[in-house]
Amino acid sequence: MSVRLIQLVGVVYLVSVLTLSSAREIQPDHKQTQDSKDWYEKAIFYQIYPRSFMDSDGDGVGDLRGITSKLDHLADLGVAGTWLSPIFTSPMKDFGYDIANFTEVDPVFGTMDDIKELFTQAKQRGIKIILDFVPNHSSNLCKWFEWSENRENGYDDWYVWRDPKAWVDGQPVPPTNWVSVFYGPAWTFSEKRQQFYLHQFDYQQPDLNFRNPVVVEAMKDVLRFWLELGADGFRVDAINHLFEIEELLDEPINTWGNTDPNDYGYLDHIYTKDRDETYDMIYQWRELLDDWQRTHGGDTRIMMTEAWVGGEYFVRYYQDGNRQGSHMPFNFDLITDLDGSKRPSDFKRVIDNKLQLIPEGKVVNWVLGNHDKNRVGSRYGVERIEGLLALEMGLPGIAVTYYGEEIGMVDNRDITWEETQDPQACNPQDPSRYQELSRDPERTPMQWDATTNAGFSTGRPWLPVHSNYQTLNLDRQKASEYSTYHFYKDLAELRKTSTLVYGAYESKVMANDNIFAYRRTKISDTDTNYLFVINFASTAYTVDLTQSFDNVEETSVALSYSFGSKPSGTIDPTALIVGPHDVIILHSGCERLLVSITLIFTVVVKFLFL
């Protein structure tokens, strides 16, 4: 090798090292490195409502084999973990949230072999399976409740039993005025036991007594059972209802005008929700998961928690001092605080407030819909679906997708009173209110293709398929060059970049509060900034990005979605045209990398030709 060639190699190596070193020196504001986030902290999670996802045997109800058959779809979407609504043995009065056996698969969903196969196939595709854990209550057909009602086998104190407050005309009076989430008194009288039992939900869902240490250990055994079988974590249902005060005190009446004493909103639930003991239980479950991790190895097993709370109540789910809690307390602010009537300034306020609330070292998550709430297009408007997806997928933290959001499914509002299944709608026995109360419209079958029943089942589906399935389905969107599905996949790919995983966040409102824009800032000079511009209005605007953001380098379109002419190429940041409901994602160049490449090229030329 000649001296000149040796010098050339040495210079190129030196320039490369300096380039990479300078890139490593630049860290994001929160001082996290490329390797500091766990798998779940940068994940897309996908919620499956098993009854409605895919039916493998033609009985009209989705099942585990159906889910397994569609795992490639999840892998194609870039999903890291999928959470399954309950698949355990149940009389299905609340479609699986009334569990009769916590360690068995209900035959309607398949067998224990089917769940094992699902675990195996999912792991082969790099997908984690998160199971629903429903600790607050069981079914009234659970053996535990039967034994407790009969005071048998040491189960006397496994549920919340109380004597009547009084007897009036031979009828027992409930111990308190507490109201069920599903309408009516939260107490039901047992003729066998001559006591009332508490049920914060349906009367067929009696509350377990977590003040009994034997119950606590039994439910921990449930977690251990499924961990042993292969579960990667748990989503904990209705956790803030777990404890009530021991004293029998009536809850105060709300002041916001709800006049029906049987309606859950009639009372201020200061004695039956968000008790201190609940947080302690969460910390105990976290200790169990961490202990399991230490003894069994592998990736982190996680806990998600469902509690519709904000402020301090929300933060406490993460931790209390050194005691760790939920890996992922669900953030429902995009659902509870925002809808189609809200403006970009409302979104900015809600998002900024949540980001400021998250404890240091913890990661926020973003949820647009689930099995209990309206779908994205039905809440915000179908024209805003892509804009909301760009928010959910581009904001710092974890993205949670409800099945069908990737193709823009909407609620099926054509379900009749006779077809309604949801106990929340049926319990009041009021056909005039069923559409207001029913959760069935957002639970209808996944729309796979344009064949019979949208490809979901060869039998009659348990809920009617939306009538738009022949035009709105996955197959059609896959075949189209331009669709919600392809936009979702592109967003999922964009989320893998270091900037979207680790970069800082800054948001602005423009165009008279009609455009929401936010920037994710690169963490090194070899990365790129991304600037998301989302038009909430049905009017086009021309905006000057330099008036809102400093040092605008984002002049190339990385990704866009438009109902008109699709933006592409290079733009003028002082005069960006944003069409009605357009989503435009801009990026900057990799400046330092380009400079380095130029320098290397110059060195090569100099040594070869001088």
Secondary structure, DSSP 8 states (H G I E B T S, - for coil): --HHHHHHHHHHHHHHHHHHHHHHH---TT---TT-S-GGGG-EEEEE-GGGT--SSSSSS--HHHHHHTHHHHHHHT-SEEEE---EE---SSTTSS-SEEEEE-TTT--HHHHHHHHHHHHHTT-EEEEEE--SB--TTSHHHHHHHTT-TT-TTSB-EE--SEEETTEEE-SS--B-TTSSBSEEEETTTTEEEE-SS-TTS-BB-TTSHHHHHHHHHHHHHHHHHT--EEEETTGGGS---SS-----B-SS----TTSGGGB--TTTSS-HHHHHHHHHHHHHHHHHHHHH-SS--EEEE-----HHHHHHTTEETTEE--SEE---HHHHS--TT--HHHHHHHHHHHHHHS-TT---EEE---TTS--HHHHH-GGGHHHHHHHHHHSSSEEEEETTGGGT----TT--TTT---HHHHTTT-TTTHHHH--GGGGS-----SSGGGGS-SS--SS---TTTTTSSHHHHHHSSS-HHHHHHHHHHHTTSHHHHH-EEEEEEETTTTEEEEEEE-SSTTS--EEEEEE-SSS-EEE-GGGTSSS----EEEEEE-SSS---SB--TTSEEE-TT-EEEEE---HHHHHHHHHHHHHHHHHHH-
